[in-house]
Every structure is written in structure tokens, then in C-alpha cells.
Amino acid sequence: MAYRIETLERCFRRPPKVSFEFFPPRNDAMERTLWRSIEMLQPYAPHFVSVTYGAGGSTRERTHETVCRINRETPLTPAAHLTCVAASKDEVLEIARRYHEAGITHIVALRGDMPEGGAFQPHPDGFRNAAELVEGLRGIADFDISVAAHPETHPDACSQDADIDNLRRKLDAGASRAITQYFFDVETFLRFRDRAAAAGVNAPIVPGILPVTNFEQVVNFSKRCGASIPAWMTRLFADLDDDPDTRQLVAAGVAVELCHALHAEGVEEFHFYTLNRAQLTVAICRMLGIRPAAKVAGAAMGAEMAASA
Ligand SMILES: Cc1cc2nc3c(=O)[nH]c(=O)nc-3n(C[C@H](O)[C@H](O)[C@H](O)COP(=O)(O)OP(=O)(O)OC[C@H]3O[C@@H](n4cnc5c(N)ncnc54)[C@H](O)[C@@H]3O)c2cc1C
């Protein structure tokens, strides 16, 4: 009990910064879900909100439209994911130029994966990796650039040290922060952060938090991206396939525990993979001591009224 109160008090005293990740909608119904989620999450004053780029650039236009609409219609700072796989340098840099012209200042620069799967092959006229992409973006504008980090080592890396060297190259090329692939074990992140610091990585490494809504989907995706699923998680989600309400509660509990443990270890910023659903992320933000801005303003006004009564 003492642990829980101490953790919550620490969060209330010093709530972390948050950012939210969305994917571009494929149809009208998905568009309505996305905008309802943005509306629900906006009061939690995210540092930025990012929009993913489909495999091999398959959502190029939809990502662009979503990012620009967020920029036009909300006070949020949007970040556009951009990959360099399956495209020439000119094509990729043209997209970046369009973002710059539309007033977009933040890019999440990634290599991406081959659209049909299999080993990565750079485009003959393309960037060979995310570090080269970051360098290319620097030549277009003074973007705020985030890059990916892989606490459990990227499947293509020959070792964790080589992967951390690659992260350092991306930061040296001009990125200002790394956002991690999701993970479920606190120690995995802390060990990675220590090794990165020992290798001279000074930029913030922001943990990517995935609140699990569909366990089976997460298990399948994790096989491809190299994230491991701890045995305790398999036990927690066992037999909940047909019980979405309980699954949701368990998912919130798991993510809150993870965030609290990381916050206790000095993590001051979290990036949430929202999958365009707001409710879980809202609950987690509240458990991290983050109050919606309108409510804070309302409370301040209430206090003023009480004082003048
Ligand atoms: C926060 C986040 C957001 C993401 N968003 C998207 C998205 O919107 N769209 C999408 O398609 N994918 C996305 N991804 C997935 C990402 O594209 C894949 O993980 C991809 O396989 C690697 O991308 P990267 O930018 O980390 O690649 P890189 O940093 O280029 O590294 C990939 C691998 O190659 C190795 N490597 C790189 N350069 C060299 C070199 N010179 N010599 C030897 N080895 C090298 C690295 O060590 C690493 O193992 C995201 C991932 C994360 C963590």
C-alpha cells in the first residue's frame, strides 16, 4: 500500500510528459473513431502526436492528410512518420519538403520494412538506413526528428552493441530523441538505457508503451519485431478472448504498472501506441497524475470564484 501511495504521489508532484501515436484511417468509420480519440486525448496536452506511415509508404497520402488536418484543426503538434524503404531519396525528400511547406516541424524518421516481408534491400537510389534518412531530412529543414530504438535489439542487428551504435549514428546525424519499440519487462528497458548511456547516447530515450487490447495480435506482431512476451502476461490474458471488458481492465493494469515502475526509475516521458483508441490511454494518463487541461483550468476558476465569494 505504501508503495502505491508513494508512486501516485510522485506522479502527482511531477507528472510525466506524454505523446500519442495514431495510424491513418482507412474509411469513414475509422476516421470518426480517430477524431473522437484525438478529441478525448487532446486535453492531456501531449508533447506531440504522431501518425504512422504504412508499410512501404502504402499510406503516403492518408498519413499526409491526417498530419496536416491535425495541424490545421487542433492545437496539437503533429509528427509525421516517414520511412525510406522502397522509395528513392528524391521521392522521400519530396514528401519531407511538402511537410515543411505545410508547416509540419516534427518527423519520426524510420527505415521501414520490405512491403512483402523478407530481408531489407535498399532501393537502388534510396537511403540505406534511418541514419542516412535523418541526414537527408537535415538538408531540407530544421525538423525536430525522432528515431526508433529497439530495447530487445532489432532482428537485423548482429549484436546489441551494433544496434546501439546505429542508434548513436541516428542521433549524431541530427535526431533529438529515440522512441522505443514496445516492451513489457521493466528491466529490459532499464538495461538498454544503461547500455545506451555507456555507449555515449545522451538524448532522451522515450519508452513506447503498448496497452494490449488484442493479445493474440500482439503475440503475432511481437514475433516479427523482436519483442518478447513474458510468461506472466500469457497467464494474465489467458481465456479472455471473448471477454473484452475484462481484457481492457487487465491491459490498463499492466500498462499502469509498467509506467509507474519506469517513472520510479526516472523516466519522464512516455509514448503511447494508442491504436486509435483513446480510453485505455486516458485511464493510464490519469494514473500517471496527468489531469486534462480543461479540468485544471476549471478547477483554477472554481478556486478563484470561491476566493472572491
Ligand atoms: C517508434 C516506432 C515507430 C515506427 N513507425 C513505423 C511506421 O510508421 N511505419 C513503418 O513502416 N514502420 C514503423 N516502425 C518500424 C520500423 O520501420 C522497423 O522497426 C524497421 O525494421 C527498422 O527501422 P529503424 O528506423 O529502426 O531502422 P534502422 O535504424 O535503419 O536500423 C535497422 C537495422 O539495421 C541495422 N543497421 C542500420 N544501419 C546499419 C549499418 N550501416 N550497418 C550495419 N547495420 C545497420 C540496425 O542496427 C538495425 O538492426 C516503427 C518503429 C518504432 C520503434
The ligand as a MOL file (V3000), in Angstrom:
LIG
                    3D

  0  0  0     0  0            999 V3000
M  V30 BEGIN CTAB
M  V30 COUNTS 53 58 0 0 0
M  V30 BEGIN ATOM
M  V30 1 C 8.5740 4.2550 -32.5230 0
M  V30 2 C 8.4860 3.4410 -33.7890 0
M  V30 3 C 7.6640 3.8690 -34.8230 0
M  V30 4 C 7.5760 3.1470 -36.0240 0
M  V30 5 N 6.7500 3.6050 -37.0170 0
M  V30 6 C 6.7080 2.9560 -38.2040 0
M  V30 7 C 5.9120 3.4380 -39.2820 0
M  V30 8 O 5.2120 4.4460 -39.1460 0
M  V30 9 N 5.9300 2.7680 -40.4630 0
M  V30 10 C 6.6940 1.6250 -40.6460 0
M  V30 11 O 6.6700 1.0750 -41.7510 0
M  V30 12 N 7.4630 1.1440 -39.6310 0
M  V30 13 C 7.4940 1.7760 -38.4360 0
M  V30 14 N 8.2790 1.2930 -37.4010 0
M  V30 15 C 9.0220 0.0280 -37.6150 0
M  V30 16 C 10.4110 0.2430 -38.2350 0
M  V30 17 O 10.2810 0.7480 -39.5530 0
M  V30 18 C 11.1220 -1.1160 -38.2190 0
M  V30 19 O 11.4320 -1.4630 -36.8860 0
M  V30 20 C 12.3330 -1.2550 -39.1180 0
M  V30 21 O 12.6310 -2.6530 -39.2640 0
M  V30 22 C 13.6020 -0.6040 -38.5790 0
M  V30 23 O 13.5000 0.7330 -38.6280 0
M  V30 24 P 14.6600 1.6650 -37.9690 0
M  V30 25 O 14.2960 3.0430 -38.2980 0
M  V30 26 O 14.9130 1.2850 -36.5740 0
M  V30 27 O 15.9060 1.2020 -38.8950 0
M  V30 28 P 17.4670 1.4750 -38.8250 0
M  V30 29 O 17.8090 2.4090 -37.7230 0
M  V30 30 O 17.9310 1.8330 -40.1910 0
M  V30 31 O 18.0610 0.0640 -38.3920 0
M  V30 32 C 17.5520 -1.1670 -38.8560 0
M  V30 33 C 18.5420 -2.2910 -38.5750 0
M  V30 34 O 19.6220 -2.1960 -39.4550 0
M  V30 35 C 20.8530 -2.0980 -38.7360 0
M  V30 36 N 21.6980 -1.1190 -39.4350 0
M  V30 37 C 21.3450 0.1390 -39.8180 0
M  V30 38 N 22.3950 0.7290 -40.4410 0
M  V30 39 C 23.4020 -0.1740 -40.4570 0
M  V30 40 C 24.7300 -0.1610 -40.9710 0
M  V30 41 N 25.2460 0.9060 -41.6140 0
M  V30 42 N 25.4780 -1.2500 -40.7970 0
M  V30 43 C 25.0010 -2.3320 -40.1690 0
M  V30 44 N 23.7480 -2.4110 -39.6580 0
M  V30 45 C 22.9600 -1.3550 -39.8090 0
M  V30 46 C 20.4360 -1.5920 -37.3640 0
M  V30 47 O 21.3360 -1.9190 -36.3490 0
M  V30 48 C 19.1460 -2.2940 -37.1840 0
M  V30 49 O 19.4140 -3.6000 -36.8180 0
M  V30 50 C 8.3510 1.9580 -36.1870 0
M  V30 51 C 9.1670 1.5130 -35.1320 0
M  V30 52 C 9.2350 2.2370 -33.9460 0
M  V30 53 C 10.1050 1.7420 -32.8210 0
M  V30 END ATOM
M  V30 BEGIN BOND
M  V30 1 1 1 2
M  V30 2 1 2 3
M  V30 3 2 2 52
M  V30 4 2 3 4
M  V30 5 1 4 5
M  V30 6 1 4 50
M  V30 7 2 5 6
M  V30 8 1 6 7
M  V30 9 1 6 13
M  V30 10 2 7 8
M  V30 11 1 7 9
M  V30 12 1 9 10
M  V30 13 2 10 11
M  V30 14 1 10 12
M  V30 15 2 12 13
M  V30 16 1 13 14
M  V30 17 1 14 15
M  V30 18 1 14 50
M  V30 19 1 15 16
M  V30 20 1 16 17
M  V30 21 1 16 18
M  V30 22 1 18 19
M  V30 23 1 18 20
M  V30 24 1 20 21
M  V30 25 1 20 22
M  V30 26 1 22 23
M  V30 27 1 23 24
M  V30 28 2 24 25
M  V30 29 1 24 26
M  V30 30 1 24 27
M  V30 31 1 27 28
M  V30 32 2 28 29
M  V30 33 1 28 30
M  V30 34 1 28 31
M  V30 35 1 31 32
M  V30 36 1 32 33
M  V30 37 1 33 34
M  V30 38 1 33 48
M  V30 39 1 34 35
M  V30 40 1 35 36
M  V30 41 1 35 46
M  V30 42 1 36 37
M  V30 43 1 36 45
M  V30 44 2 37 38
M  V30 45 1 38 39
M  V30 46 1 39 40
M  V30 47 2 39 45
M  V30 48 1 40 41
M  V30 49 2 40 42
M  V30 50 1 42 43
M  V30 51 2 43 44
M  V30 52 1 44 45
M  V30 53 1 46 47
M  V30 54 1 46 48
M  V30 55 1 48 49
M  V30 56 2 50 51
M  V30 57 1 51 52
M  V30 58 1 52 53
M  V30 END BOND
M  V30 END CTAB
M  END
